[in-house]
Amino acid sequence: MTFMKTVLAASTAVALSASSVWADTKWDLSTAWGANNFHAQSAIAFADAVREETNGSVDITVHLSGEIGVKITEKLSSVENGVIQMADMLLFLQAGEAPFLGIDTLPYLIQGQDEMKVWLEVAGPKYDEIFASKNQKALYYVPWPSPGIYTKQAVVSADDMAGQRIRAFNATSFTFLEKMGAAPVELPFGELAAAVAAGTVDGAATSTSTGANSKLYQFTQHFNPLNWSMSPDAVTVNLDAWNALSDEEREIIQGIADRMEADFWAASAAEDTSKTAILTENGMTVSMADDSLKAKMAEAGKSMWADFFKTVPEAEAIVDAYSAKVGK
């Protein structure tokens, strides 16, 4: 072998070695939310930061509104099976794959971001265990604004809630409203305005985001941010894809997730604040629950906790540990 061939061979070996460490990696991240949603915007900001700080060696493409063909209830299984490398998933919608993930919908359990932080500290190891069993890990969590009720008449006390015909948004909210003394209604959201106008429904349970975006102020006059639950999205990554990265790439990406998570939580809080302002600017009156209504929420919520423990027994010790920390 000539000297030049030796040099070329050595150079090629070095280049191949370097490319194995800093290989160009392309990942798909699926989110169910549209471009104007703060969760989607957070995912895009995260992907941009990863691309920049890895000098393009890890390129994440965020696919909005399910455009990549992954259903909102199939995020967990799709990441597990490598159909996509990453997903932004609403945890309770994955409960079909892992029943514990439905726990955040329980009323009176997680109320507000401060309690969500404590919840993730206590329940974090259980989430880690579930994700690991599904061949993935969570990079960060972001909470949704809490649900409240939109009504034609002010609802402040437990007595005010009695008999209110309120459109529920899922089975848990239906049961909760029923236990609160309301008369919950199953109704497609698109039919809500007509039902309220016709007098067959008094209002709806949903977040400030949905309320403002759907202009519920056009046919209801009062909003009570009951804050009865708070649900997180999790952004997870397939473990095979994660482990294929270099140590340096993993360290950079985890560092970005840890650093940006606080900004994403702030975006969630800002969403709630800005959408509440839209409601009031359009004539809605915001009322807060009195002690009787709060007590009713606690009673209804804890009875639903007990029912959940019957089907997911391992949840009880976690909820007990959490409750001790937050005083419930």
C-alpha positions in Angstrom: 0.0 0.0 0.0 1.4 3.4 -0.9 1.7 6.2 1.6 -1.2 8.1 0.0 -3.5 5.0 0.1 -2.5 4.5 3.8 -3.5 8.1 4.6 -6.8 7.8 2.6 -7.6 4.6 4.4 -6.9 6.1 7.8 -9.0 9.2 7.0 -11.9 7.1 5.9 -11.8 5.1 9.1 -11.8 8.3 11.2 -14.7 9.7 9.2 -16.7 6.5 9.6 -16.0 6.5 13.3 -17.1 10.1 13.6 -20.2 9.6 11.6 -21.2 6.7 13.9 -21.1 9.1 16.9 -22.7 12.1 15.2 -24.8 10.3 12.6 -27.7 12.3 11.0 -30.8 11.1 12.9 -34.3 12.0 11.7 -37.2 11.5 14.1 -40.9 12.0 13.7 -42.9 13.5 16.6 -46.7 13.1 16.4 -49.0 15.5 18.2 -52.8 15.6 18.0 -52.9 19.3 18.3 -53.0 22.0 15.7 -50.5 24.8 15.0 -52.2 27.3 17.3 -52.2 25.0 20.3 -49.6 25.7 22.9 -48.6 22.1 23.3 -47.9 21.9 19.5 -46.0 25.1 19.7 -43.9 23.8 22.6 -43.1 20.6 20.7 -42.0 22.7 17.7 -39.8 24.9 19.9 -38.3 21.8 21.5 -37.5 20.3 18.1 -35.9 23.5 16.9 -33.7 23.7 20.0 -32.6 20.1 19.5 -31.8 20.7 15.8 -29.7 23.8 16.7 -27.9 22.4 19.7 -26.9 19.1 18.1 -25.8 21.0 15.0 -28.4 19.2 13.0 -27.3 15.7 13.9 -30.8 15.1 15.4 -33.6 16.4 13.3 -37.1 16.1 14.7 -40.1 16.7 12.5 -43.3 17.7 14.4 -46.4 16.4 12.7 -49.5 18.4 13.7 -53.1 17.3 14.1 -52.5 13.6 13.6 -51.3 14.3 10.0 -48.9 11.4 10.2 -51.9 9.0 10.7 -51.4 8.1 14.4 -54.7 8.3 16.3 -54.9 10.3 19.5 -55.5 7.1 21.6 -52.6 5.2 19.9 -49.6 7.5 20.8 -48.2 5.2 23.5 -48.4 2.0 21.4 -47.1 3.8 18.3 -44.0 5.0 20.1 -43.6 1.5 21.7 -43.6 -0.2 18.3 -41.4 2.3 16.5 -44.1 3.5 14.2 -43.0 7.0 15.3 -39.9 7.9 17.3 -41.7 10.5 19.5 -45.1 11.6 20.5 -46.9 14.3 22.4 -49.6 12.4 24.2 -52.5 13.2 26.6 -51.9 10.6 29.2 -55.5 9.7 30.1 -56.2 8.9 26.5 -53.6 6.1 26.6 -55.3 4.4 29.6 -56.5 1.6 27.3 -52.8 0.5 27.1 -52.0 1.3 30.8 -55.0 1.8 33.1 -53.0 3.8 35.6 -52.7 6.6 33.1 -56.3 7.4 33.5 -55.7 8.6 37.1 -55.3 12.3 36.3 -58.9 12.7 35.3 -60.0 11.9 38.9 -61.8 15.0 40.4 -60.2 16.8 43.3 -56.9 14.9 42.9 -54.7 17.4 41.0 -55.9 21.0 41.2 -53.5 23.5 39.6 -49.9 23.5 38.6 -48.4 23.5 42.1 -50.2 20.3 42.9 -49.3 18.9 39.5 -45.6 19.4 40.3 -46.0 17.4 43.6 -48.0 14.8 41.7 -45.2 14.2 39.2 -42.7 14.0 42.0 -44.6 11.3 43.7 -46.1 9.4 40.7 -43.0 10.0 38.5 -41.4 6.6 39.2 -44.7 4.9 38.3 -44.9 6.8 35.0 -41.2 5.9 34.4 -42.1 2.2 35.0 -45.0 2.3 32.6 -43.1 4.1 29.9 -40.1 1.7 30.2 -42.5 -1.3 29.9 -43.7 0.3 26.7 -40.2 0.8 25.3 -40.0 4.5 25.8 -39.1 7.3 28.2 -40.7 10.7 29.0 -38.6 13.7 28.2 -41.0 16.3 29.7 -44.5 16.9 30.9 -46.8 19.9 30.3 -50.2 20.3 32.1 -53.5 21.4 30.4 -55.6 24.2 31.9 -58.2 22.8 34.2 -61.9 22.4 33.3 -64.7 24.6 34.6 -68.4 25.0 33.9 -70.2 27.4 31.5 -73.8 28.1 32.5 -76.7 30.5 31.9 -77.1 31.2 35.6 -74.3 31.7 38.1 -73.1 28.5 39.9 -71.3 29.4 43.1 -72.7 27.0 45.8 -73.6 23.3 46.0 -77.3 24.3 45.8 -76.7 26.2 42.6 -75.2 23.1 41.0 -78.3 21.0 41.7 -80.2 20.0 38.6 -77.9 21.9 36.2 -78.1 20.2 32.8 -74.4 20.4 31.8 -72.8 18.8 28.8 -70.0 16.5 30.0 -66.9 15.9 28.0 -66.0 12.4 29.0 -67.3 9.5 31.2 -65.4 10.8 34.3 -66.8 14.3 34.0 -70.3 12.8 33.6 -69.9 10.8 36.8 -68.4 13.7 38.7 -71.2 16.1 37.7 -73.8 13.6 38.6 -72.2 13.1 42.1 -72.2 16.9 42.4 -76.0 17.0 42.0 -76.1 18.2 38.4 -77.9 16.5 35.6 -75.1 15.8 33.1 -75.9 15.4 29.4 -74.2 13.4 26.6 -74.2 15.6 23.6 -71.9 16.2 20.5 -70.2 19.5 21.1 -71.4 20.8 17.7 -75.0 20.5 19.0 -74.4 22.4 22.2 -75.3 25.9 21.0 -78.6 24.8 19.6 -79.4 22.8 22.7 -78.7 25.8 25.0 -80.8 28.1 22.8 -83.7 25.6 22.9 -83.5 25.4 26.7 -82.7 21.6 26.8 -79.2 22.1 28.2 -78.0 24.7 30.6 -74.3 24.8 29.8 -71.1 22.8 29.3 -68.0 21.6 31.2 -64.7 22.3 29.5 -61.6 24.4 29.7 -61.1 28.1 29.2 -59.3 27.3 25.9 -62.2 25.4 24.5 -64.7 27.9 25.9 -63.0 30.9 24.3 -62.1 29.2 21.0 -65.7 27.9 20.7 -67.2 31.3 21.7 -69.3 29.7 24.5 -69.9 33.3 25.6 -72.4 33.7 22.8 -74.9 31.5 24.6 -73.8 31.2 28.2 -73.2 34.1 30.6 -71.3 32.6 33.6 -68.1 30.6 34.0 -66.9 29.0 37.2 -63.3 27.6 36.9 -64.0 24.8 39.3 -60.4 23.5 38.7 -61.5 20.0 39.6 -58.7 18.2 37.8 -55.5 18.8 35.8 -54.2 16.4 33.1 -50.7 16.4 31.6 -49.4 15.8 28.2 -46.1 13.8 28.1 -43.6 13.9 25.3 -41.9 10.5 25.0 -39.2 9.0 22.9 -38.7 5.4 21.7 -35.9 3.7 23.7 -34.4 2.0 20.7 -34.1 5.4 19.0 -32.9 7.1 22.2 -30.2 4.5 22.8 -29.0 4.7 19.3 -27.8 8.3 19.9 -24.4 9.1 21.2 -23.9 9.9 24.9 -23.4 13.5 24.0 -26.5 13.8 21.9 -28.6 12.2 24.7 -27.1 14.6 27.3 -27.9 17.6 25.0 -31.5 16.6 24.4 -32.3 15.8 28.0 -30.7 19.1 29.0 -33.0 20.9 26.5 -36.1 19.1 27.9 -35.2 19.9 31.5 -34.5 23.6 30.7 -37.5 24.2 28.5 -40.1 22.4 30.5 -40.6 25.4 32.8 -41.3 27.6 29.8 -43.8 25.1 28.5 -45.6 25.2 31.8 -45.7 29.0 31.7 -47.2 28.8 28.3 -50.0 26.6 29.7 -50.7 29.1 32.5 -50.6 32.0 30.0 -53.1 30.1 27.9 -55.6 29.9 30.8 -55.1 33.5 31.7 -55.5 34.9 28.2 -58.5 32.8 27.4 -60.2 33.8 30.7 -59.6 37.4 29.6 -61.3 36.7 26.3 -64.3 35.3 28.2 -64.7 38.4 30.4 -64.0 40.8 27.5 -67.0 39.2 25.8 -69.3 39.7 28.7 -69.0 36.6 30.8 -69.0 36.7 34.6 -66.4 34.6 36.3 -67.5 33.2 39.7 -65.6 31.2 42.2 -66.9 28.2 44.2 -67.9 28.8 47.8 -67.1 26.5 50.7 -70.2 24.4 50.2 -69.3 23.7 46.5 -65.7 23.0 47.4 -66.8 20.5 50.0 -69.1 18.8 47.5 -66.2 18.5 45.1 -64.0 16.9 47.7 -66.7 14.4 48.6 -67.5 13.5 45.0 -63.9 13.3 44.1 -62.8 11.0 46.9 -65.6 8.6 46.2 -64.4 8.3 42.6 -60.8 7.7 43.9 -62.1 4.7 45.8 -63.8 3.3 42.7 -60.6 3.8 40.7 -58.5 1.9 43.3 -60.8 -1.1 42.8 -59.7 -1.4 39.2 -56.1 -0.1 39.6 -55.1 -1.2 43.1 -51.5 0.0 42.8 -52.7 3.6 42.5 -53.9 3.8 46.2 -50.5 3.9 47.8 -49.3 6.6 45.3 -52.4 8.7 45.9 -52.0 8.3 49.7 -48.4 9.5 49.6 -49.4 12.4 47.4 -52.4 13.4 49.5 -50.2 13.5 52.6 -47.9 16.0 50.8 -50.7 18.3 49.6 -53.0 17.9 52.6 -56.0 16.1 51.0 
